[in-house]
Amino acid sequence: MSERRVASLARTAAVVAACALLGACASSTVVLLPQKDGRSSAVSVKEGDKEVLLDQPYAAAKTTPLGPRPYQSSEQEVQKQFAPALAAQPSRAASFTLYFVEGKDEFSEESKQEVDRILAEIAKRPVPDVLVVGHTDTVGTDASNDALGLQRAETVRAALIKLGIPAGDIRAISRGKRQLAVPTGDNVSEPRNRRVEIVVR
């Protein structure tokens, strides 16, 4: 297997590793966790000239003086051995999309109901980081759409602040018409492009 492929697999893998430290790393364990969305993943464990590929959920390897030794772990073992590390992981980012009335910074009726879900997601996180990104359709100039996208993002930011989210936890930016959800030509009024994306991390 090429180094490039191994690196690519390693980037997509969900891995828990533990190291017993006695002045130096005496041994370590690597366990491949299942992806939450069900996608397959893999990671390569290499020690000296020996290598083990972990490509199934809970496949594991222990490092030894003779190289990595593969074995099959389990959910129970992972919880027992790595509970503190798992608990310290940050929550995955959650994304929400709010839509706007054409040419305005006013929410559509459906989007007004989405705000409660956004607040609930923010409340789950001890130190939330919220990015608000304003988008437009292709009606108008680049400059006017950049300004409208930012106006929409700032409207959402102000609404979240009014609902109790600290101002320092929220950033607002604009993409104008540069990242269309639905590709169109110029001067096309497409409601699905008039939106604000909220990423909660």
C-alpha positions in Angstrom: 0.0 0.0 0.0 1.4 3.4 -1.0 2.3 6.0 1.6 -0.2 8.4 0.0 -3.0 5.9 0.4 -2.1 5.1 4.0 -2.0 8.8 4.8 -5.4 9.3 3.1 -6.9 6.4 5.1 -5.4 7.7 8.3 -7.0 11.1 7.8 -10.4 9.6 7.6 -10.1 7.1 10.4 -11.5 7.6 13.9 -8.8 6.3 16.2 -8.3 6.0 20.0 -4.7 5.6 21.1 -3.3 5.1 24.6 0.3 5.2 25.7 1.8 3.9 28.9 4.4 6.4 29.9 7.3 5.4 32.0 9.8 8.0 31.0 9.2 6.8 27.4 6.4 5.1 25.6 6.6 1.5 26.7 3.6 0.3 24.7 0.6 1.7 23.0 -2.8 0.5 21.7 -4.6 1.8 18.6 -8.3 0.9 18.1 -10.3 1.9 15.0 -13.7 3.2 16.0 -16.8 3.0 13.8 -17.7 6.2 12.0 -21.0 7.7 13.3 -22.3 8.0 9.7 -21.5 4.4 8.9 -18.7 5.2 6.4 -15.8 2.8 6.2 -12.4 4.0 7.5 -8.9 2.6 8.0 -5.6 3.4 9.6 -2.1 1.9 9.3 0.0 1.2 12.4 3.7 1.0 11.6 6.6 0.2 13.8 10.0 -0.3 12.3 9.6 -2.3 9.1 6.4 -4.0 10.2 2.9 -2.6 9.5 -0.7 -3.6 10.4 -3.7 -2.2 8.6 -6.8 -1.7 10.7 -9.9 -1.5 8.4 -12.8 -2.9 10.4 -14.6 -1.4 13.4 -12.8 -2.2 16.6 -9.8 -3.7 14.8 -6.8 -3.0 17.1 -3.1 -3.3 17.4 -0.7 -3.2 20.3 2.9 -2.2 19.9 5.5 -4.7 21.0 9.3 -5.1 20.7 8.6 -7.4 17.7 6.3 -4.9 16.0 2.5 -4.2 16.1 0.4 -7.1 17.1 -3.2 -7.1 15.7 -6.2 -8.1 17.7 -10.0 -7.5 17.8 -11.1 -5.1 20.4 -14.7 -4.4 21.4 -17.0 -1.5 22.4 -16.8 -2.7 26.0 -13.0 -2.6 26.0 -12.9 0.8 24.5 -15.3 2.2 27.0 -13.3 0.6 29.9 -9.9 1.7 28.7 -10.5 5.0 26.9 -13.5 6.5 28.7 -11.7 9.7 29.8 -10.3 10.3 26.3 -13.7 9.7 24.7 -15.4 12.1 27.1 -12.9 14.8 26.3 -13.6 14.8 22.6 -15.3 17.9 21.3 -18.8 17.4 19.8 -19.0 17.2 16.0 -20.0 20.4 14.2 -23.7 20.8 13.5 -25.0 22.9 10.5 -28.3 24.6 10.0 -29.6 26.7 7.1 -32.0 29.6 7.4 -33.7 31.1 4.3 -34.6 34.7 3.6 -37.3 36.7 1.7 -35.9 38.0 -1.6 -33.9 41.2 -1.3 -34.4 41.4 2.5 -32.7 40.3 5.7 -36.0 38.8 6.9 -36.4 35.1 7.6 -38.9 33.0 5.7 -41.7 31.5 7.8 -40.1 28.0 7.8 -36.8 29.4 9.0 -38.3 31.1 12.0 -39.2 27.7 13.4 -35.6 26.4 13.0 -34.1 28.9 15.5 -35.2 26.8 18.5 -33.2 23.8 17.2 -30.1 26.0 16.7 -30.4 27.3 20.3 -30.7 23.8 21.6 -27.6 22.7 19.8 -25.6 25.7 21.1 -26.8 25.0 24.7 -25.3 21.4 24.5 -21.8 22.8 24.2 -19.8 24.2 27.1 -17.8 26.6 25.0 -19.7 27.1 21.7 -18.1 28.5 18.6 -20.8 29.7 16.1 -20.0 30.8 12.5 -22.8 32.5 10.6 -22.3 32.7 6.8 -24.6 34.9 4.7 -25.4 33.9 1.1 -27.5 35.4 -1.7 -28.9 34.5 -5.1 -27.4 36.0 -8.3 -29.7 39.0 -8.6 -27.6 42.2 -8.4 -23.9 43.0 -8.4 -21.1 41.2 -6.6 -20.7 44.2 -4.2 -24.4 44.4 -3.4 -24.7 40.7 -2.8 -21.6 40.7 -0.5 -23.2 43.5 1.5 -26.6 41.7 1.6 -25.0 38.4 2.6 -23.2 40.2 5.5 -26.4 42.0 6.5 -28.2 38.7 6.6 -25.4 37.1 8.7 -25.4 40.0 11.1 -29.2 39.8 11.4 -28.8 36.2 12.5 -25.9 37.0 14.8 -27.9 39.9 16.5 -30.9 37.5 16.9 -28.7 34.9 18.6 -27.2 37.5 20.9 -30.7 38.8 21.8 -31.6 35.2 22.7 -28.7 35.0 25.2 -25.7 33.7 23.2 -22.5 35.7 24.1 -21.4 38.0 21.3 -17.9 36.7 21.5 -19.0 33.2 20.6 -20.5 34.2 17.2 -18.7 35.4 14.0 -20.6 36.7 11.0 -19.2 36.6 7.4 -20.6 36.8 3.9 -20.0 34.7 0.8 -22.5 36.8 -1.3 -23.3 34.8 -4.5 -19.9 32.9 -4.6 -21.1 29.6 -3.1 -24.5 28.9 -4.6 -26.5 26.0 -3.1 -28.3 25.7 -6.5 -26.0 26.8 -9.5 -27.7 29.4 -11.7 -26.8 32.0 -14.2 -26.7 35.7 -13.3 -29.8 37.6 -12.2 -31.7 34.4 -11.3 -34.0 34.7 -8.2 -33.5 31.3 -6.6 -34.9 31.1 -3.0 -32.6 28.2 -2.0 -29.6 30.5 -2.5 -30.9 33.2 -0.3 -29.7 31.7 3.0 -27.6 31.8 6.0 -25.6 28.8 7.2 -25.0 28.5 10.9 -22.2 26.1 11.9 -22.1 25.3 15.6 -18.9 23.8 16.9 
